[in-house]
């Protein structure tokens, strides 16, 4: 920006500043515009900028800076009230409230100055014939601050009984301040009752509902309304967590966590917002945060966790440092008391210090309040045939090994795990044969967990012992098991080598069971390699013959478990070859074989997998039957990994079927199991759970799960999946009216797409961001995003998106008031439409976008007083919309046509268009009143 900027240029920048959220960026732009307005001698514009600064500083991060522009504006207005527009007087009255409120936040401001400002505010309100409602509200708050509770009660009553007017705080903020007083006096039921009608309505204030919900946190807790307390915390904190100017409200949430048994959650909040403390908007805000943080740490110490190590971030000359909760509590308490003492010295009372001590002595209100549906969810675990270690009779090491081998052969997994725990506590036998057998059964138990390294180590040790003893069949069996493990979690080449060597050796075994098991380990390893993208075409071609051989051996052995394994592997093979009917038939064979063998967990595993195939084949009913059977068989004897999969798959299927409430229960169970088992599948289940929660209207739970899913996917390196899940989260933010977080998430998607070179994805996300900015009336930003999206889409080769972005950018510029820039953008959009016509000639798509562009262009040209140029555009828009049956859009274009004809004094033509348009509308159409009114005006002019 140069000093040569015109007042129009500066005015446009001021409008851009109006659109920005409160914070440093808004302040910086306003300060920049003021410098240039003053340098250019644009006195009136400078006045408007200072007026905007008072609000920006007061609601942002720099309330200390508002006093100077407020005093300047007040003095300028009082010097010559007639020189200012009519809106200035009421705006100054409003800003008096902001200034008086800010004076209580800084101990450096003398109290007599604050009281004098209150008196001046009251005089002005009286002289201008205004209600004193707002004045009494500010007197009440000053009395509360200094601890004059008798005066505070007096002014509260005057405030509540004096009629509201245009100077009163909004219908969300006024009750918020009253709720704070009632809660501080222990009048919790009154506080909740006062807030109820406010929360039941729509709050159109940028500070609501988050602040009134925050004030209700402790009243809800103290009155036993725990569900409301939970919801208030979650709903309001989500809106506060990105706003450093609301540091004092964050403090209230720390206090809530401390008094509701949520110290872990409180520590998360403290860690997240600790850095805000060092740039607190005011000493009063810092005092609130320090006190609440010290209270949180005191409850942590009381719970016996004073040794918890916490990190305080660096600030200015203070380096980052770690200390215990116990030590940090003392540090923060001292800082809080130091600030309180400064206020008390200014106020001439001891109220602030006493308030700090009183809050630090607060006792928990409830032992523990779960803060989410997931936290409150408990997984029902049916009791299976689990053998407790204490129930086992005294056994020698050899007896333990033999019994564990039998449990492994019978696939009694719970018994195997119990025996393995006892066996692991026994010394390793000196004889290499039992030592090898011990390692082998311990490996069998370890293979049921996610500790792959431990299982690998045990299998290698067993093989070494069997090599010493010459027990080659045992050795090759365990090396085959090792190969299968490595095919899933290790070196591919070693895995295939071990598996093939094992099959080659054991093919000579006289036991068909042994031969079949070895072959199935090889085919199982091949399926794992297929999933990893490591299976060669030659290996894949070998699979059918291997399965035929395994089937023959399993039949000879008469072993239903092996027959089920063969059928299950055939199910995998057919699915990989997209032969869904054959895959489903093989899956049914596997389930039937496992049923005959009485192997519940294998039935459950095969059934859950088969349900996915049946769903892919379009048979959702059969899919649900299969997964229902799997769920019925899930009990404590199944590995957590399988229990997780069964519940997760049923939940995903229920989402697909639109049975979202049932899906929530299944998916919540899966998440709880997965978190306990530290499963890598948890983020994917949380993603599905977020979808289900959204469908049943539990938007806060949905957003929580989506955020956790994204974090988990990022940790797992699943960037593409995290990107896709972010679109869900952005939509949830929109559902929750969290527009800034939605923009942040979309920016993260754009950043990812830019880093990966995904031009199509980047342009799509840029359009989503621009559309959101447009909906928020942040038109200058929207125009910039549309233009950037068009450039990216052009590089990607998407003429449709280019055209949409170009004409949308033109309309956004139109809304900023920059007609010249908008008209230039129309020309650019004309070129984009021409390129679209070349790529998609004679299509409805082309007609639609051309009509939208012409409609936008007509509006832009009309504002630029080029009605003659605008009319053909409006005519073309109406004709285009009608050609594709877009009647509502055609009606809007007709309205534009009529307005242009009226401006061009062609009233007869305008009347004709309006008459036809009104006649074509159905009764009750939203556009009817607007068209009818214009038609009546036109006829009046004609007569």
N, C-alpha and C positions, 0 to 999 in steps of 0.2 A: 504494500500500500504506500503510495506517495502522497505528498502534500497537494498534488494536483487533483486528487480525487474530488469529484463533484458531490454536492449534497445528496444527489440521488444515489450515487455509489455508496456513500456512508449510510444512507437510510436503508439500503438493501442489506448492508452488513448488520445494521441494528436489528432488522427483521430476522436475520439468521441467528443472531444472539438470542432473540426472544425464543426461538425454536429449541435452543440447546437446553439440556437438563441442567439443574443447578450444580455448580462445581467449578473447578479451576478453568476449564475451557471457556465456559460462559463468561467468567470474570475477566479472563485475558482478552477476549474479543471486545467486550464492552470498554475496557481500559484503552485498547487500541483505537477504537472508534472515537472515544472522548479526546484522545490526544490530537487526532487529526481534525476533529470538529473545532476544537479550541484553536488549533493552528490556523485553520481556514476562516476563523471568525464566524462560524455558524452557531450563533448563540442559542437559537431555539432548539436546534438539534442537540447541542451539548446539554441543555436542560433535560431533554427527553432521555438522554443516555444516563444522566445522573439519577433520574427517577428510577430507571431500570436497575441501576447499580444498588440502590437501597434494598430492593427485593432480592437481587442476586446475592449480595453479601449476607443479608439476613437469613436467607434459606440455604446458603451454601457453606463454604469452608472459612469465610473471612468476615464474621459479623463485626469485628473490631473496626473494619474499614468503612462501615456504612454511615458513621456519624458525620463525616465531612461532607459527602454528597447530600445527605439529608439536610444538614444545616444550610448548605448553599441553595438548595431548591426552596427551602422554607423562606430564606431571606429574599430570594429573587421573586417569589410569588407575593410575599407581603409588601414588597416595594411597589409592585404594580399588578394587582390581581387582574385587572381588565386586559392585560396583555397576554393572558394565557387562556387556553381552551377551557371549556366547561368541565372537562373531566379531571382537571388538575386538582381542584379543591378537594373532592372526595378521595382522590388518590393520596393526597398529602395527609388527610385524616387517617387513612389506613396505615400509612407509613409511620405515623406517630406511634402506633401500637408496636410496630417492628422495632423502632428505636428504643422505646421504653423497655421492652422485653430484653433487648440486647444489653442494656445498662446493668441488669442484674447478673450478667454472665462474667463481668470483668471487675475484680476487686479494685482495680486502678481508678475506676470511675467513682468519684465521691458520691456518697449517698444523698447529700443535699442537692447535687445536680440531678440525680434520678428523680427525686421528689419534686424538684422544680419543673422537670420535664412533664411529670404527671399533671401538675397544676396548670402548666401551659396547655397541655392537651385538653384538659377539662374546659378551660376558658374558651378555646377555639371551638370545641363542640357546642358549648352554650351559645356563643355568638352566632354560629352558623345554624342554630336551631335544630341540632341533632340530639338523638337519644343519648343518654349517658351510659347505656348498657356496656359498651366497650370500655369506657373509662373505669367503671366499677370493676370490670373483669381484670384490668391491669392493676388497679389498686390492690385487689385481692392477692394477685400473684406476688407483688412486691412485699406485702405484709407476710405472706407465707415464707418468702425468702429470708426475711430478717428474723422470723420466729415470733412475730407479734400475732399469736393465734386468735386473740380476742378481736383484734382489728380484722384479721383474715376472715373470721366467721361473719363479722358485720358486713364487710364488703361483699362476701359471697351471697348473703341474703339480698343485698341491694342489686347485685348483678343478676340474680335469678328472677327478681320481681320487676325489674325495669324492662320495658318493651325492647325487643330486638329491632334493629334497622339495618340499613345497607352497610354500616360500619362494623357490625358485629362479625365475629369470626364465623366461618362457614358452619353449616349444620353438622359437620363431622368434628371440626376442631373445637367448637365451643363446648359440646358435651365432653370431649376428651379432657379438657382442663378441669371441668367440674367433677368428672369421675376420679381424677387424680386427688382432688381435695377430699372427696368422700372416702376414698380408699385409705388416705393417710389418717383419717379420723376413725377408722375401724367401721365405717358405715358401708360394708361390702355389698349387702343386699340392695341398698339404695343405688350404689354405683352400677351394679349389674342391671337393675331395673331401668335406670336412666339411659344406659347404652343400648338397650334392646331395640327400641324403634329406630335408632340410628343405623344399627347393623342390619336391620331388616330391609332398609331402603338402599338406594344407590348413592354412594358417596363420590361426588365428582371432584374431590380435592386430591392434589398430588401427594398429600401427607396422610391420606386415609385410604383404607381402614387400618393401616399398619400401626398408627400411633394410638388409636383408641383401643385396639386389641392388645397392644403392649401394656397399656394402663390397666387392663382387665386381668392380666395374668395372675396376680396374687389374689385379687377378690375372687376369681373363679376357684383357685386352689383352696382358699380359706372357707368358702361356702360349699365345698365338696363337689363342685361342678367340674369334675376332672376331664371329661370328654371335651368340654368347652375350653378348658385351660390348654389341653394338648393342641386343639385346633388353632386356638389363638396364637400360641407360640409358633407353630409351624407356618401358619398363613402369614403372620406379620413379619417373622424373621426373614422369610424369603424375599420380602419387599425391601427390607432394611439392609440386607447383607452387602449390597453394592454401593451404599450411600454413606461415605465417611462423615457427612454432616450430621448423621443421626447416631453419633457415637453414644450419646446419653441413653438412647432407646436400646442400643446393643447392651448397655450396662444393665438395663432392666431384664434382659433375657439371660444374662449371666446370673443375676440374682434368682431368677425363676429356676434355672438349672440347679443352683445351689440348694434351693429349698424344696425341690421336687425329687431329690435322689438321682439327679442326672449329671453327676460330676464329670463323667466321661464326655458327655455332650458339651458341658460347660467348658472343659479344657479345649475341645475342638474349636469352640467359638473364641476363646481367649487367644489361642494360637493364631487363628485366622485374622483377628482384628487388633492384635497387640500393637502392630506397627502404626495403627491409626492414632493411638494414644499420643505419640510424639508429635503429631500435627493436629491435635485436637482443635476444633473450631474456637473453643474458649476454655478458660480455667474451670468454669462450672461444668462443662462437659467432661473434662479430664477428671474432675473430682468424682463425678458419678461413676465413671468407668473404673477408676482406681478402687473406690469403695466396694463396688460389686465384685471386682476381681479378687480383692482381699477376702471378702466373704466366701467366695467360691473356694479359695485355697484353705480357708479355715475349716470348712466342712470336709475338705479332703484330708486335712491333718486329723480332724476328729475321727474320721473313718479308719485311721491307722495307716494312711498313705502319704504321710508327710515327707517321706524320702523320694517321692516321685520327682524325676529330673525334668525340669522345664527350661525352655530357652526364651530369653527376652531378646528381641532383635536390636540391632545397632541403631543409634540415632545421634546425629551431630557428632559430638566428641565422645559419646559413650559407645564402646564396642559391644558387639553381641556377646552375651554371656549365658552360661548355664548355671542353674542353681536348683536347690530342692524346693518343693512346694512350701515347706516350712520356712525357709529363708526368704523366699520371694514374697510370702505373705507379710512378713515383717517389713520388707522393703516397700511394698505397695501401700501398706497401712501408714507408714511414716510419710510417704509422699501425699497421701490423701489428707492426713491431718495437717500437713504444712499448708496446703491450699485452703482448707477449711479455716485455718487460723487467719489467713489473709482476708478472707471474706468477713470473719467475725470482727477483725480489727476495723474494717471499713464500716460495717453495720453497727458496731457498738453493742454487739450481743455475743453470746456463746452458742447460738443456735446451730450453726453449721457443724461445729466440732461435736456437739451433742448428737446431731443426726448421724454423723459418721460412726460414733461409738454405738449408737442404738442399732444401726443396720448391721454392724459387725458382730453384734451379739444375737442376731436373729437365729432362731432354731428351725430345723426342717419342718415343713407343713405336712408332707406325706413322705413315706419311706422311699417309694419309687413309683414314678408315673411313666409307663411306656409312652414314647413320643411318636410312635408310628404303628400302623397295623402290623408291619413286619416284626417290630420289636415285641409286640404283644402276642404274636403267634406262637403257639406251642405245638410241636409235632406229636400227634398221638402215635405211640409205638406199641403195637400189639406184641404180647409176650410169646416168643417162639420157644422152641426146645433148647434153651441155652443152658449149658452146663457150667455152673460157677466153679471157679478154681477151688474154693473152700469145700465143695461137695465131693471132689475127687478123693478116692481112698489113697492111702500111702502107696506110692509106686516107685519102683526103681527106675533109673534112667532108661534102661533097655525096655522096661514095660511101658514107659511113657512114649518111647519112640514107636513101639509096635502099635500102641493104641492110636497114636497120631496118624500112622500110616493107614490104619483101618479107616479112620475118620476121613482121610483124604480120598481113599478109594470109594467110600460111600458118599462123597461130596457133602459131608456133614460139616459145613463151614464154621458154624458157631463153636462146635465141639473142637474142631481143629484149632481155632484161635485160642480157646481156653487152654488146651493142652500145650500149644506152642508157648504161651506165656509161662507155664510151669517149666517146660523144657528149657527155655532160654535162661531160667534162673539156675539150672543145674550145670555143674562143671562139664566141659566137653570131655567125652570119653578118650582115654589114651589110645585105645584100639582104633585104627583108621576106618574100619568098616562101620561100626556104630557111629563113629564121628561123622562119616559121610552121610549116613541115614538121618542123623540128627539135623545136619545142615540142610538136607533135602526137604524134610518136613517143615522146618522153620521157613524155608523158601516158599513152600506151598502156602503158608499163612501170610507171608510178606507179599505174595503176589495178589492177595485180596485187598491190599492197601495201595496208596499212591507213592510209597517209599520204594521206587524202582531201583535206586542205587543199592539199597540194602538187599533186596531180592537178588539182584545181579551178583553181589558179593557172595551171598550164601550159595547160589547155584555154582559159581566158579569153584568155591571151596569144596562143595560136595563132589564135583567132577575130579578135583585133584585127589581127594581121598580114594575115590573109586579107581582112579588110575593106579594108585599105589597097591590096592588090593586085587587088581585085575578084574574087577566086576564091571566088564565093559558094557553090558546091557544097561545097568544102572547109570553108568557114566554117560552113555549116549542118550538115554532118556532125559537126564538133567541138562545135557548140552542142547537137546532139542527144545526143552523148556526155556533155556537161556536164549536160543535163537529166536523163539517166538517173542520173548520180552524185548530183545534188541530190534526186532522188526518194527516194534511200536515206538520204542524210545531210545534207540541206539544206532550203531553203525550198520548200514544196509548190507554191505558186502559180507561182513562177519556173520550177520544174521542168516543170510541165505546159505552161506557155507556150512554153518553149524546145522541148520535144518536139513540140508541135503545129505550131509554125512550121517546124521542120525537116522534118516529114512533108509539110506543105503545099508547101514549096518543092521538095523532092526528088521529089515525085510527078510532076513534069514531066521528070525525068531519063530519058534514053533507055535507061539501064542498069537492067534489072530487079533486078540484085543490089543496086544503090544504093537503089532504091525499097523492096525487101524489108527491107534492113537498117534503114532509117529507121523503117518501120512497126513492126518488132520492138523497136526502142528505145522506142517509145511504149508498146507493150503491156507491155514489161518494166518501164517506169516505173510503169504502172498496178498491176502486181502488187506492186511495192515499196510503193506508196501504200496498197494493200489491207492489207499487213502492218502498216503504221503506223496503220491505222484512219482513213485520210484519203481514201479513194476514194469519190466520189459515186456514187449509183445510176445517173445518166446515163452516167458514164464506164464503169461496170461493164457496162451494157447494150450499149455500143459495142464491147466487146472481141471477141465472136465474128466480127463483120463485118470488123474490122481483121485478125484472124488469117486469115480467108478470103482477103483481099486479099494479105496477105504470102505465103500459100501459093501463090497464083497466080503472083506474081512470082518466088518461089524456084524453082518448077517451070520457069518460062520461062528462068531463069538456069541451070538444071541443077546447082544448088549443093547438095550433100548437107548441108553444114554449116548452110545456111539452112533447109533442110527439117527438119533435126533441131531447130533452134531453134524453128520453128513448132510442131512436135509437142511439144516441151518446154513451150512456153507454153500449149498446149492441155491438157497434163497439169496445169499449175498451175490453169487455169481450172476444169476438171472437179473437181479436188480442193476448190477453194474452194466449189463448188456441191454438195459432198458426193456427187458422182457417181464413186464409187471405181472401178467397173468401167471406165468410159470413161477415167478418169484413168490407170489401169493400161495400157489399150490404147494411149493416146497416148504414155505413157512408153516402151513397147516400141518404138513407131515411132521415137521420138527416139534410143534406143540403137542401133537398127538403122541409122539414117541416119548417125550419128556413126561407127559401125563402117565403113560404106562409105567415109566420108571419111578414115578413118585417123586420126581425132582422138581419141587415147587419153584425154586429160584430160577432153574433153567426154563421152566414153563413161562415164568414171568418175563424173563429176558427175551425169549423168542417171541412172546406175544406182543410185548411193547414194540419190538422192531417190526413185526408183521403189521401192526396197526398203522405204522407210517407208510408202508407199501400199499396197504389197502386204501389209505387216504389219497395217495398219489394216483391210484387207479380209479378214484372217483367214488369209492364205496365207503362213505363216511359212517354209515350205520354199522357195517362189519368192523370198521376200524375202531369204533367206540366199544363194541363188544369185546374185541381183543384187549384193548387197553384196560377195560373194566376188569377183565379176568386177571390181568397183571397186577392191578392195584389190590385186588382181593388177596393175592398171594404175597404181597409185600409185608414182611414182618422183620423182627429184629435179627433173624438168621441170614438176611440178605446183606451183601456189602453195601455200604453207604452209596457207592457210585451207582449201583443198580437202582436203589430206592430213589435216588435223585432223578435218574433218567425216567423211571416209570411215572413219577408224579409230574415231572416236567413235560413229558410227552402227552399225558392226559390233559394237563392244563392247556398246552398249545392246541390240542385238538378241540377242546371246549371253546377256546377263543375262536377257532375257525368256524365252529358251529353256532357262534353267537351266544353261547351260554356263559356269559362273562362272570357272573357271580360265583358259579361253581369253579370256573377257571382260577379265580383269585385264590380260593382255598387250596387248590392243588398246587398252584405255582408258589404260594407262600410256604407250603410245606417243603417243596423242592428247594427253595432258597435257604430255608432254615437248615435242612440236611446238608446242603452244599457248603454253607458257611462253616458249619461244624467240622466238615470233612476237608475244608480248604480246597474245594474242587474248582478247577479252571472253568467249569461249565456255568458257574454261578452268574456271571455277567449276562450270558445269553438268556438264562431263565428270568433274570431281573428285567430284561428287555421285554420279554413276553408279559411279565407281570405288570409292567408299566402300561402296556397296551390294554390289558384287562381292566386295570384300575381306571384308566381313562374312560373306557366304555361304560363303567358303572357310575361314573361321576366322581370318583375319589381322586380328584386332580392333584392334591398335595401328595398323596401316596404315589401316584403315577410319576410325578416329577422327581420325587426322592429316588424311586427305583431307576428311572432313566438316568439320573445323574450318577448313581452308583454303578450302573451297567457301563456307562461310558468310561468312568474311571477304571473299572476292571478290564475293559477291552483295551484301553490304552496301555495298562500295565502288561497285558499279554501280547502287546505288539499287533493287535488286530485293528489297525488304523482304519481300514475301509469300513469295517463293521461299526466302529465308533462313529465314523462320519455319518453313516446312515441313521444310527440311533439319535444323533444330534438333531436330525430333522424332526423326529418325534418330540424331543425335548423342546425344540423351538416352538412347535405347535402347542405344547402344554403351557409354555410361558405365555403364549397368546391367550390361551383359554383362561389363564389365571390373571390376565391383565398385567403381566410382567413384561412390558414392552422392551425395556432396556436389556434385561437378561436375554430376551429373544434375539435382539440385535447382536448381542455378544456371541451367542451360540452360532448364529449364521456367519458372523465374521470368522469364527473358528473353522467352519466348514470351508469358507473361501480360502483361508490360509492353507488348509490341508490340500485343497484342490490345486492351488497355485504351486505348492511345493511338489506335488506329484505330476504336474503338467496336465491335469485333467481340465481342458478348456471348456468342455461341455458342462461338466459339473460346476466349474467356477462361474460360468455365465448364468447357469440356473440359480445358484445360490445368490449371486448378485441381484438377479431380478427379484427373488424372494425378499431380499433386504430392501430393495427400492420400493417394492409394493407395500411393505410394512411402514417405511418412512412416509410414503404417500398417505397411507391410512392415518398416520399420526399427525398429518399436516406439517411435516418437516420437509417442506417442498424443495428448498435449495439443496438439502442433502439428497433427497430423492432424485432430483435432476442429475446430480453428479453420479449417483449409483447407476441410474439408467444409462447414462452415457458410457460409463465404464463397462457395464454389462454388454452394451452394443459392440464395443470394440473387441471384447473377448469373444463374443458370439461370431463376430465377423472373421476372426482368426480361425475359429472352429469350423466355419462354413455352415452357419445356421441362419439363413436369410429370414426365416419366420421370426426368430427371437430378435434379430437385428431390427426388423421393422417395428415390432412391438415396443422395443426399448426406445427407438428414436422418436416415435410419436408420443410415447409416455413422457419422455424427457421434455419434449416441447410443452406439454400440458403442465408439467410441474413448474417449469420456468414461468409459464403464464400465471400460475397461482402465486408466485413470488412477487408479481407486479412488474417484472422485467419484460415488457412487451417486445422490445427490440431483440433481446436474446431469444425469446420464444419464437418470433417470426423467423429468425435465422435457423432455429432448430426445425421449424416446419419444412424449410427447404431441404435440410439434411434428411428429414423423414421422407420427403417426396422421392429422393434418390433411393432410399432403402425400399420403399414400396415398389419402385420400378425394378429393382433387383429381385424382389420377391415375385413379381409378375413374370419375370424371365424364368425363374426356377419352378414356379407352380402356376402356369397359365390356366385360366378357365376353371378355377376350383372355388369351392365355397370358402376355403381357408383364405384365399386371396381376397375374395369379396368382403369377408368379415373384417380383415385388417385394414383394407382400403377404406371401408365405410367408417371404421373407428377413427382412422387418421383424418379423414375429411371432416368428421364431426368435431374433433379436437381443433383442427385448423380453422374451422368456421368460428369457433368461440374465441380463438386467439386473435384472428383478424378483426373480429367485431370489437374487442377491447381496444385494439389499435386504431379504431375509427375508420376501418377499411371495410365497411359494410358491403360495398359493391363487389369486392373481391371475395368476401366471406360467403355471399349468397350461393354461388355455384357449388361451393364446397358443401354447404348444408343440403342443397338439393341432391347432390351426388350421394351424400351420406344416407339420406332418407331412402333413396332408390335402392342403394346397395343393401341396406338392412332388410327392406321389404323383399328383395329378390331371394333372400335366404330364410325368410320367415321369422326374422328377429323383430317382431312387432313392437315390443317395448322400446327397444333402441330406436326404431323408426319414429315412434311417437316423440321421443326426446329430440330427435333431429327436426321433426315438424315444428316443435316449439321454437327451436333455434331459427328455422326458416321464417316463421311468422314474425318473430322479433326483428329480424333483419329487414323484412318487407315493410314493417311498420316504420323502422328507422329511415327507410328509403321512400317513405310516403306512398307506398303501394298497398293501401289499406284493403282494397277489394280482394286482391290476391291473398293477403294475409287472412281475411275473414273466411275465404273459401277453404284454405288449408286447415284453419282451426275448426271450422264447422265439420269437415270430414274427419278430422282427428278425434273430436269429441264424440261424434256419432259412432266411431269404430271402437271406442273404449267400452269395456264391460263395466257394469254397475260396480261402484266401490273401488275402481282402479285408483291407485295412488296419484296418478298424474292428472286425474279428471279435474279436481278443484283448480289447479294451476292453469290448465288449458281453458277451462270455462271462464275464469276470471279475466284472462287475456282476451278471450273472445268477446266478453261483455264490454271491456274497455275499447276494443277495436270497433265494435258496432256503435258505441257511444260517439266515437270520433267521426264515424261515417254519417251519423245523423245530426 
